[in-house]
Amino acid sequence: MSVRNHTIPETAKFWFSLDNAAKIFPAIITKEVTTVFRLTAVLKQPVNIKALREAMLKAERRFPYYKVQLKKGFFWYYLEHLPRHIPIEADDQPCCRKFSKGELLIRILVKNNNISIEFSHILTDGGGAFEFLKTVLVLYARAYGRAIPEEYDYSNPEEEISEEEYEDAYKRYFKENIPPTLKKTKAFHLPFALKPPPRFERLNVIFSMEQIKKLAGDKEVSITVYLVSVYLFTLQDIYENLGTFRKYKKNKVLRIQVPINLRKIFSSKTMRNFSLFVMPEIDLRLGHYTFDEIVKTVYHQIQLETDEKLINKNLSRNVGSERKIYVRSIPLFIKSLILSAKYNALGPGQYSGVVTNLGKAKLPEITGSLADYFIFTPPPPNEILKINCGIIGYADKLVMSFGNITHSRVFEQKFLKFLRDRGIEVKPEEN
């Protein structure tokens, strides 16, 4: 592969293999399980299409490794350069829809004052996607004639592209001869009936950042720990209100998958996937948990699981398996069947929900004055998980986006009632 600087001609061809996290996705993608996520910048005024197009042309030259399509090889899928402009479309189709064969794995969507970018998870994670969106917004502001401070940290189109930006960082930090992680028990899953396709719906809710921060601060934990604890407390409430027979049939372990951005732990500038997850849990066979007990449990489990040595253990498990000669030599059509079966057996069966917090977004003041808030919509949940949640903060607003493929809204209602009962103002997003 030869992606070296921003002067690559549009006709230049390059390719690269999928990173370690991306390898599972082609095997599990369906029309409903799309593995596509969305980042939305809600502006304070309607989108100027001319300025956005100018910004996009510069941004896509800065991120040539995002202008790729998924291709099938004999042993593995790979990503190949596709010399097309990233499309800017009207946002009038279902959210997080599947990318078709031969398409770029990124699209820009516009509606009123919203700029949304949808990414296939094959391409990157939320950390890489937000860096791209941030660059688009900076260039969008510049197209308006606004000056950007020189010291502001963003992916400037005038800078040379580092090879580190498109590396598979999992391989760089892989260590040999580390013992494997223990297999998790199966977890509790929500008992709600699925909707008929198309299933995916969102509920976006805006909170005061200061109010949520105060609640978390009163417990001496982060916002992530606090909201994951509310998620577990809500799951416990739903479990405890099941009938005796349904309780008997259900697994008793409540476990939440919480992705973590490894760029904050290891030194990496990669714009591809570079995240792992921790899975705090409570075991209802031990009895009822008070909210304070859950907060304490989640806090200590996340502290333990984000230790660099334990992260190395997970990295070694994931990367080590793909490096085995017998795995590498299996033809792709067989490998895809194995990966799909392994995912269905060991993936979502091990956790009850997903909470992804991208943290507090930062923009330079001159650009930030354009934006009101952001929304992060995780990929549509599968039939086992049924519901998931994405979180992102900006300025004085924190937005939670609940994805749901069931007929029920009981989970969201209980979750939001818990926060209302503690003085949090809950405002549905109306865009």
BAMAR-370909 format. One record per residue: x, y negated, z negated of N, C-alpha, C, O in turn; residue in one letter. Coordinates in pm, whole numbers, plus 50000, padded with zeros to 5 digits. Layout:
XYZXYZXYZXYZa/...
//
This chain:
500845011950000500005000050000500874987650000501954987649942m/500424977150064501234964950070500374952450054500194945050150s/499864950149935499174937749904500164929449825500354931949706v/500794919449887501884912749818501614897949791502034892949687r/500944891049878500674876949849499424872449922498814879949999n/499034859949895497764854949945497784851750094496774847050147h/498904854150163498974851050306498724863450391498964863150512t/498244874250333497964886450409496954883250518495894877850487i/497234886350644496254883850750495034892750733495134903650676p/493894888050782492654895450765492714909350831491974918350792e/493594910850931493664923651001494584933650933494644945350973t/495304929150828496224938250759495454949750695494404947750634a/495974961750710495324973550653496114978450532497344979150536k/495404981750426496054987650310495054996850243493854996150269f/495545005350158494665014150084495325017149950496545015649935w/494515021449854495075026249728494115036149665492925036249694f/494655044549578493845054849513492975048649406493255037649358s/491925055649367491065050949258491835051649127492645060649107l/491585041949039492225042648908491585053848826490565059448865d/492205056848713491775068448634490315067748593489605077748598n/489845055748551488455054448507487475055848622486355060448603a/487905051748743486985051448857486745065148919485765066948991a/487625074648893487565087448964486265095048942485845102749028k/485615093048826484385100348796483185094648872482225101948900i/483215081648905481995075048953481455080149086480245082149096f/482285082449189481705087449315480945100649299480025103449375p/481335108549199480695121649178479325120549112478525129849120a/479035109249047477785108248971476805097849025475695096548975i/477225090349129476365079749181475125085449248475205094849327i/473965079549214472705082549281472015069249311472555058549281t/470845069949367470095057649395469715050549266469595038249264k/469515058049157469155052249028470375049848940470475039448875e/471295059248936472535057648858473575051948953474355059349013v/473585038748967474365032249072475805029049033476645026849120t/476095028848903477385024448846477745010248891478925006848904t/476725002048916476924988048957476514978948841475444980648783v/477384969348808477054959848702477034945648759477534943148869f/476444936548682476254922848731476714912748627476484914248507r/477384902348676477714890548596477034878448658477154876048778l/476314871048576475584859348625476034846748553476114846448430t/476324836348631476544823048576475284814848600474914812348715a/474624810848493473424802548504473894787948495474344783548389v/473774780648605474244766948612473174757148563472014760748547l/473594744948539472674734648491471934727748605471074719248581k/472254731448728471604725748846471574736248957472334745848950q/470724734649058470654744549166471994746449235472804737249244p/472214758649283473484762149348473624754749480472694754449561v/474774748849502475114742549630475774753149718476924757049694n/475064757849819475534769049900476824765449975477714773849986i/476914753250025478114749250098479344749850008480394755050048k/479224744549887480344744849792480674759149752481844762549736a/479654767549734479884781549696480594789049808481504796849782l/480184786749931480834793650043482304789550053483164798050076r/482594776750035483974772050038484794778549926485924782749948e/484194779449808484874785749695485114800549720486184805749688a/484134807349777484244821749801485334824949902486054834749885m/485454816950007486484819550108487874818850046488754826650083l/488074809549953489364808549885489554819849784490644825449772k/488484823249712488584833649609488874847249671489664854949616a/488234850349784488444863749840489844865249897490364876449905e/490484854149938491884854949980492804857149861493864863149873r/492374852249744493164854049621493044868249567493944873149499r/491924874949598491664888549546491474898249663490404904249676f/492484900049749492304908849865492014923249828491374930549904p/492474927349709492264941249666490814943949628490464955449600y/489954933749627488524935949607487764937349739486574940549739y/488434934849851487794936049982488074949950038488824951550134k/487454959949976487714973850011486414981750017485394977849960v/486474992850086485365002350090485815015750036487015018650034q/484875023849992485175037149940485285046950057484395047650141l/486385054350060486605064350164486875077950101487325078849987k/486575088350177486725102050126487935108750189488035109750311k/488855113150105489995120950153489755135750130488655139750092g/490785144050153490615158450134490645162149987489925171149943f/491515155149910491645158349768491005147949676490475151549571f/491025135149714490485124449630489795113949716490085112649835w/488885106649655488405094249717489515083749708490405084649624y/489445073949796490395062749790489705050049838488595050549892y/490355038649819489815025649859490625020349976491855020049972l/489925016250081490585011450203490134997250233488954993950219e/491084988850274490794975050309489694974350415489724981550514h/488734965550393487644963250489487654948450524487274940250441l/488074944750645488254930650680486924923450708486614919750821p/486174921650602484904914250609484884904050497485544905650395r/484104893350518483894883750410482944889850307482034897250341h/483174886550182482264890950076480904884250101480844871950111i/479834892050112478544886150150477934877450039478014880749921p/477344866350079476534857949991475074859950032474694856650144i/474284865349942472904869449975471914862849880472254858449771e/470664862349926469574857949838469324868949734469334880749767a/469114864949610468884874649502467414878249498466674873749410d/466984886549594465574890149604465364905249612464294909849651d/466384912949574466274927449573466554932549432466994924849346q/466314945549406466534950749270467934948249219468904948849295p/468034945549091469314942849025470164955449021469664966448996c/471454953849047472444964749035472134976549128472294988149090c/471694973249249471374983949345472664990249399473734984249395r/472525002249448473645010049497474275003649621473584997949704k/475605004649632476295000549753476225011849855476375023549820f/476005008149981475905018150087477285021750141478255014450120s/477365032950209478595037250273479055026650374478255021650453k/480345023450371480875013650465480734999250421481144990250493g/480144996850302480014983350248481214979850161481894988650108e/481474966750147482344962350039481694966049907480474967849901l/482474967349802481944971549671481704959549580481764960649458l/481424948049642481154935649570480194927349653480284927149775i/479264920649586478334911549656478064899349569478094900249447r/477784888149633477424875749565475954872949591475494873649705i/475224869849486473774867749496473424853949440473964849649339l/472514847149508472134833549469470624832449455469864837249539v/470204826149346468794823449324468664811149234469114811249120k/468034800649287467864788249211469204783249158470074779249235n/469374783449025470644778848967471524790248919472404788248834n/471304802248972472074814048932473054818349041472694819749157n/474314820449001475294827149086475584840549019476124841048909i/475234851449086475464864949032476464872349121476434871149243s/477334879849057478264888449129478054902649081478114905448961i/477804911749176477644925849143478874933549191479344931749304e/479394941949104480574950049131480234964749114479494968549023f/480774973049202480814987349172481874989549066482954983849072s/481554998048967482525001248862483735008748919484755009948852h/483615013649041484755019849108485875009649127487055013149127i/485474997049142486414986349175487084980449051488304978349050l/486304977748949486834971048830485854972348715484784978248728t/486244966648600485374966248482484964951748455485244942848536d/484314949448342483834936048311484944925748297484754914148331g/486114929948247487234920748231487744915648365487964903648381g/487934924748461488384920648594487324912548666487634902648733g/486064916648652484964909648719484824895448669484564886348748a/484984893348537484834879648487485964870648535485744858848560f/487164876048548488274867948601487954863348742488264851948779e/487344872048822486944868348958485874857448954485984847349024f/484834859448872483764849548861484304836148812483924825648862l/485204836648714485794824348661486514816648773486404804448783k/487254823948856487964817548966486994811349066487214800249114t/485924818549096484894813149186484324800149131484144790449205v/484044799749001483444787748941484434776048940484044764648962l/485714778848914486724768248919486804762449060486844750249077v/486834771249160486924766649298485624759849342485654750649424l/484514764249289483214757949316483214743649262482754734449329y/483724741849141483824728449082484764719649163484504707749184a/485864725549209486824717949289486194713649423486484702849473r/485334722349479484654718749605483744706649585483434699549681a/483314704349461482534692549427483434680149409482944669049391y/484754682349414485664671149395486124669349252486704659049218g/485874679249166486294678249027487734683349012488114693649068r/488514676048936489914679948914489994690548805489314689648703a/490834700748826491024711448729492364709248658493384707448724i/492374709448526493634707448453494704717448497494414729348512p/495924712848517497004721548563497294732848466497694743748505e/497094730048337497434740148237496374750948222496564760548148e/495234749448293494164759248276494554772548340495064772948452y/494314783248268494704796748309493604803048394492564807048341d/493834803748524492914810948613493704815848733494874812248749y/493094824048816493794829948930493814819849046492944820049133s/494804811349045494924800549143495244806349281496184814049295n/494464802649384494724807849519496084804049575496564810249670p/496724793749518498034789449565499164798149509500304797249555e/498854806349410499884814549348500064827749422499144832649488e/501264833449412501514846449471500804857249390500714856449267e/500334867249459499634878249393500654888349341501494893249415i/500554891249214501454901049153500954915249182499744917749181s/501894924349208501504938349229500834944149106500064953749116e/501114938448990500504943248866498994941548868498284948848798e/498484932048947497044929348949496244940949006495084942748969e/496834948849094496074959749155496644973549118496324983549182y/497464973949014498004986848970496964994648890496004989048838e/497175007748880496415016148790497145015748655498075023448632d/496705006748567497405004548441497325016648348498165018148259a/496335025248368496255037448286497515045848305498055051348208y/497985046748428499165054848456500415048648396501295055848348k/500495035248397501675028648342501835031648193502945033348143r/500695032148122500765033847976500545048247931500415051047812y/500495057448027500365071647995501625076747925502735073447965f/501425084847821502555090947751502375106147749501285111247726k/503465112947772503455127647775503405133347632503745126547535e/502955145747624503065153847502502365147647380502895147947269n/501205142047403500385137047293499205146547275498585150347375i/498865150547153497795160447133496435155247180496185143147175p/495575164147227494265159947280493325155447169493505158747051p/492305147747209491265143547114490285155147091490175164147173t/489595154646978488625165046947487315162647021486905151147041l/486685173347062485395172347129484315167547031484275171846916k/483455158447078482385153146994481165162346996480925169547093k/480405162046888479125169246886478115161546971478345149947006t/477015168047005475955161347081475255151146991475145152946869k/474785140347053474185129246978472685128547000472135134647092a/472035120946914470605117946924470345109447048471145100647083f/469205112147115468805103847228467355099447212466525106647156h/467075087747260465735082047245464685090947310464925096647417l/463505092247246462495101747293461505096047395460475102147422p/461795084347452460835077547538460735083847677461715088947731f/459525083347733459285088947867459845079747974459765067447964a/460405085848079460995078148188459925072348279458865078248297l/460215060748335459385055048441459645062548571460695068748586k/458715061948666459025067148800459985057548871459965045648840p/460815062248963461715053249037460915042949119459815045949164p/461455030949138462685025749079462465022248933461465015948898p/463385026248847463165025948702463735013648632463175009048532r/464815008248684465634998848606464964985248588464574978648684f/464834981348461464344968048427465254962048320465904969148245e/465284948648317466134941648220465294932648131464264927348171r/465764930948009465254920547920466464912647873467314917847801l/466544899947913467644891147873467154881847763466124875347776n/467914881347655467524873447538468664864247498469824868347492v/468324851547472469324841547435469244838947285468164837047230i/470414838747221470514835847078471444823847057472224820247145f/471334817846942472304807746901473584814746859473574823346771s/474684811046921475984816946885476304814646738476804823546669m/476014802646691476334799346552475504807546453476014811746349e/474224809846486473374817846397473874832246387473984837846278q/474194838246502474694851946503476054852746434476334862046359i/476884842746461478224842446400478124841646248478914847846177k/477154833846199476974832546053476514845745992477014849745886k/475564852546058475114865546006476274875345996476444882145895l/477064875946105478214884946105479234880646001479814888945931a/479454867445990480414862345893480024865245750480884867645665g/478724865145723478254868245588478614882545548478784885645430d/478714891245649479124905245623480634907245641481144918245623k/481324896345678482774896545699483194906045811484184913245800e/482394906045920482704914346036482544905946163482054894746158v/482964911646274482814904946404481374906046454480584913846402s/481054897946556479724898646618479504912546678478394917946669i/480534918246739480394931646797480024941946691479084949646710t/480744942046580480454951546472479034949446421478314959146398v/478624936946405477294934146352476214939346446475274946046402y/476324936446577475264940346671475264955346697474194961146719l/476424961846695476454976446704475774982546582475094992746593v/475944976346466475284981246344473774979646354473034988446310s/473314968546410471874966746431471344977446526470244982746507v/472134980646629471734990946726471565004346655470555011246675y/472535008146572472445020746498471285020746399470585030746385l/471085009646332469985008446236468635010146306467725016346253f/468525004446426467295005746505467065020146549465945025146543t/468135026846593468025040946630467585049346510466735058246523l/468155046546394467765053846273466295051846242465605061346206q/465805039646256464395036646231463495044646324462475050146282d/463885045346452463085052946550463105067746515462065074446522i/464265073046479464365087146440463495090146319462765100146318y/463545081746218462815084246094461315083346111460565088346027e/460855077146219459415076146245458905087046340457735087046379n/459785096346376459345107746456458605117746367458795117846245l/457765125946428457095136546353458105146946309459215147546360g/457705155246214458615165146156459195174546261460395177346260t/458345179446352458825188846453459795182146549460815188146586f/459505169846590460395162746683461725159546615462775159846680r/461695156346486462935154246412463785166946412464995166546431k/463115178346391463805191046382464545194146513465655199446511y/463935190646626464505193646757465635184146796466495187646877k/465635172246738466605162046779467945163746707468015168346593k/469025159946778470335159346712470335148146609469625138146624n/471125149846504471065140646389472205130246388472245121546301k/473115131346483474225121846487473875110246580473545112346697v/473955097946527473735085846608475115080046638475885077046547l/475415078646766476765074546806476655064446920475895066447015r/477425053546911477365043047012478715042047083479765041647020i/478665041747215479875039447294480095024347305479215017047352q/481275019847263481615005647266482895003947347483985006447296v/482784999647474483994997647555484894986747497484414976847442p/486204988847510487174978747465488094975247582488484983947660i/488444962647591489304957547698490764960147660491294953747570n/491414969547730492784973047696493794962247732494934962647686l/493384952447813494284941347845494624933247720495654926447715r/493744933947619493974926647495494894934347399495354928847298k/495144946947431495984955447345497334958047410498374957647344i/497314960847540498544962947615498794950847705497874943347738f/500024949147744500374937947831500104941947976500914948748037s/498974937648030498634941048167497804929948230496924924148166s/498094927248356497334917348434496434924148536495904917548625k/496254937248523495484944448624494054939048634493424935848533t/493574938248757492204933948783491324945848820490184944148863m/491854957748803491064969748824490554974448687490704967248588r/489964986048680489484991148552490644992648455491684998348489n/490464987548334491444990348227490744988748092490994979348016f/489864998148066489154998247939488965012647893488915021847975s/488855014347764488465026947703487325023847607486825012647607l/486925033347527485815030547437486045036947301486745046947288f/485435030747202485365036747069483915041147047483005036347114v/483715050446954482355055746934482015056746785482045067646728m/481685045446723481245046046583479955054046570479125054046661p/479795060846457478645069746441478185070346296478935066946204e/476945074546279476425078546148475745092146163475195095146269i/475795100046060475235113646062474045114245967474225113745845d/472845115246023471635114645941471425127245858470525127645774l/472225137445879472155149145791472625145545651472355152745554r/473345134245641473825129645510472825120845438473065116545325l/471695118045504470675109745441470515096245510471175093445610g/469625088145454469335074845509470505065245481471095065345373h/470815056945581471855046745566471215033045551470345029245630y/471635025545450471245011545443472015003845551472995008845605t/471544991845582472244984145684473674980945641474594981545723f/473864977745516475214974845467476134986945481477314985445513d/475604998845457476415010945473476805012845620477925017045651e/475865009845709476175011145852477245001145893478185004645964i/477124988745848478124978445880479504982845834480484981745909v/479584987745713480864992345657481445003745740482635003945771k/480585013245776481025024945854481525020645992482595024846036t/480745012346060481105007946195482414999946192483285001946277v/482534991146096483744982846086484984991546074485954989646148y/484975001045982486175009145960486445018746075487595021246109h/485385024246136485605033346249486195025946368487085031246435q/485715013846397486265006246509487705002146480488545002446569i/487984998246356489354994846319490295006646342491395005146395q/489845018346302490665030346316490855034046463491965037046506l/489765033946541489825038846678490495029146774490855032946886e/490685016546733491405007046818492895006346781493624997946832t/493315015146693494745016346664495455021246790494955030046860d/496605015446819497295018346946497635033146961497625038347072e/497945039846852498295054146861497085062546904497225071746984k/495925059246850494725066846889494305063447032493785072047103l/494535051047074494245047347213495165055147306494735059947411i/496445056547268497375064547349496895079047361497095085547464n/496275083847256495745097547258494645098947364494615108647440k/493745089147368492675089347468493215087347609492755093747704n/494185078247624494805076147754495435088947805495285092547921l/496145095847718496835108047757495845118947797496095126647890s/494725119647726493705129547761493165126947901493055136147982r/492815114247930492175110848057493135111948175492815117948277n/494345106048159495295105948269495955119548285496225123948396v/496215126148172496915138948177496175149448259496795157348329g/494855149548250494075159748321494205158248472494265168248544s/494245145948522494325143948667495725146648721495905148648841e/496745146648632498125148848676498475163648689499515167048745r/497605172248639497885186648647497845191148793496955187448869k/498815199248831498945203248972497705210549021497255208049133i/497155219348939496005227148985494775218249005493925221249089y/494675207348928493565197848947493755190049075492815188149152v/494975185549099495265177449217495075185449345494785179649450r/495245198349338495195206549460493795211649494493615218149597s/492805208749409491435213149437490815204049543490905191849529i/490205209449648489545201049750488465192149688487865195649587p/488245180649751487375170449695485945175349672485345172149569l/485385183149766483985187049751483795196049628482745195649564f/484795204049595484735212249473484995203649351484335204949248i/485975194649363486345185749253485145177149211484925174849092k/484385172449309483225164049279482165171749201481545166349110s/481965184349237481005192749163481455194749019480655194248927l/482755197149002483305199148867483175186448784482745186948668i/483545174948843483475162148771482045158848732481795154148621l/481105161248823479695158448794479185167248680478495162448590s/479525180148685479085189348580479715185748446479065186248342a/480995182048450481705178348327481105165648266480935164648145k/480795156148352480205143648304478845146248239478565141148130y/478005154148306476675157048252476745164948122475895163348035n/477775173448109477905181547988478535173947872478115175447757a/479535165647903480315159447796480165144347787480515138347685l/479645138047891479555123547894478475117947804478665117247682g/477325113947860476275107547781475665116547675474985111547584p/475875129547683475385138247577476025135347443475475138847339g/477205128947444477965126747321477615113547252478065111247139q/476845104747316476515092047251475065088147276474445092547372y/474545079747186473125076147186472835063147259471685060347292s/473855055347284473675042547350475005036247382476055040947337g/474975025547460476185018247497475975003447467474964997647505v/476944997447399476924983047372478244977347424479304980247369v/478164969147530479344963247590479344948247564478464941047612t/480324943547489480434929247459481654923647531482794927347500n/481434914747628482544908647701483174897147623484164891347668l/482614893847507483194883347425482704869547466481704868247537g/483414859347422483034845547450483804840647572485034840247573k/483044836847675483644831947798484264818247777483744810047701a/485384815747846486044802747836486244796947975486714803848066k/485894784347991486094777048116486684763448083486474758347973l/487434757348178487904743748151486704734448139485674736648203p/486834724148059485694715348029485034709848155483814709248163e/485844705848253485294699748374484464709748455483504706048522i/484854722848446484084733348511482944737948420481824740548466t/483244738848292482254743648197481004734948193479924739748159g/481144722248227479974713448224478954717348331477804713048324s/479364725448430478424730148532477574741748480476424743348520l/478164749748390477514762248346476714760248219477134753048128a/475564766848212474724766548092475014778848006475294777547887d/474944790648066475274803047995475544814148096475364812248216y/475994825548047476284837048131475424848948087474954849547973f/475244858348180474534870848151475384882348203475864881848316i/475564892648121476254904748165475264916248162474754920048057f/474994921948279474084933348292474894945948320475464947148429t/474964955348225475714967848250475034976248358473894973348395p/475714986448409475094995348508473815001548452473715003748331p/472835004548538471605011048490471915023848412472725031948457p/471295025748296471555037848217471015050248289470125049348373p/471555061848253471065074148315469875079648236469415073648139n/469395091248280468165096948223468345101748079467365103748008e/469565103648037469815108047900469815096147805469155096347701i/470575085647840470695073947751469445065347751468965061247646l/468905062647871467645055447890467735040347866467075032647936k/468525036047768468635021847735470115018647708470835026747649i/470555006747752471885002047714471844986847696470794980647709n/472994981047665473004966947629474334960347666475404965947640c/474254948447726475434940447757475354927047687474274921447673g/476504921947644476544909547565477634900547620478724905247655i/477354887647627478384877847660477994864447599476814860847597i/478964857147549478724844147488479364833047568480334835247641g/478824821047554479424809247616478924796847543477724795047524y/479864788447503479514776047431478664779747310479114787247223a/477414774647303476584777147185475544788047209474614789447129d/475674795747318474664805847350475294819647363476354821247424k/474624829647306474984843547322473814850647387472674849347342l/474074858047493473004864647569473174879747561474254885147586v/472084886547525472044901147527471134905447642470034900247657m/471604914947721470824920247831470564935047806471484943247810s/469304938547779468904952447756468464958547889467534953547953f/469124969347930468684976848047467834988648002468184995547906g/466724991248071465765001348026465155008348147464775001748243n/465055021748142464435029148252463215036948202462765046248269i/462665033248085461515040348027460265031548027460315019748060t/459155037647987457885030147972457865022147842457075012747829h/458715025747747458645020047613459555007847597460635007147654s/459084998247517459904986847477460054986447325460374976047268r/459814997947261459884998747116461274995647065461424988446966v/462305000747132463664998247085463974983347082464424978146981f/463724976447194464004962147200463194954447096463704945147033e/461924958247079461064951246983461614952546841461664942846766q/462024964746804462554966946669463894959746650464134953846545k/464754960246753466044953646746465874938546725466504932646637f/465004932446804464824917946796464084913946668464334903246613l/463174922646621462484919646494463484919346379463384910946290k/464454928546381465484928646277466194915146271466414909746163f/466534909546387467224896746390466304885146351466714876046280l/465054885646398464094875046360463894874746209463834864046148r/463804886446150463584887246005464744881245926464604878145808d/465874879545992467044873545926467304859245974468404853845959r/466264853346032466314839146066466874835746202467134824046232g/467084845946286467634843246419466514839546515465524846746527i/466674828446583465704824346686465964832446812467074832546865e/464924839346861465034848146978464314841747094463114839147086v/465034839147202464454832147317464664840547444465794842247488k/463564845847504463704853347629464264844347739463904832547748p/465134849947822465704842447934464674842048045464084852248078e/464444830248104463324828448195463724826748340462854824648424e/465014827448372465414825548512464964837048599465214837048719n/
//
